[in-house]
């Protein structure tokens, strides 16, 4: 059994945005405070940076797909192409740890 404990809640809102709440126990908090003077910034930066990397990947895939098929929407933006991306039904994601 792990020596740290976190409870997490992830809710997708009707408008497609979401809310993620993480409650860290005192050991997890202490570890994060040892890692960085600003755990909130570190966690936010990790989420934002990983989302940015994935957004670039999706954007590239969508650009390539539209160019190959001759289906580029009029006046596309990076955001519009990312939001139009269809997530595969059975992606090969790693199983999250329990």
Buried (B, 14 or more C-beta within 10 A) or exposed (E): EEEEEEEEEEEEEEEEEEEEEEEBEEEBBEBBEEEEEEBEEEBEEEEEEEEEEEBEEBBEEBBEEBEEEEEEEEEBEEEEBBEEBEEEEEEEEEEEEE
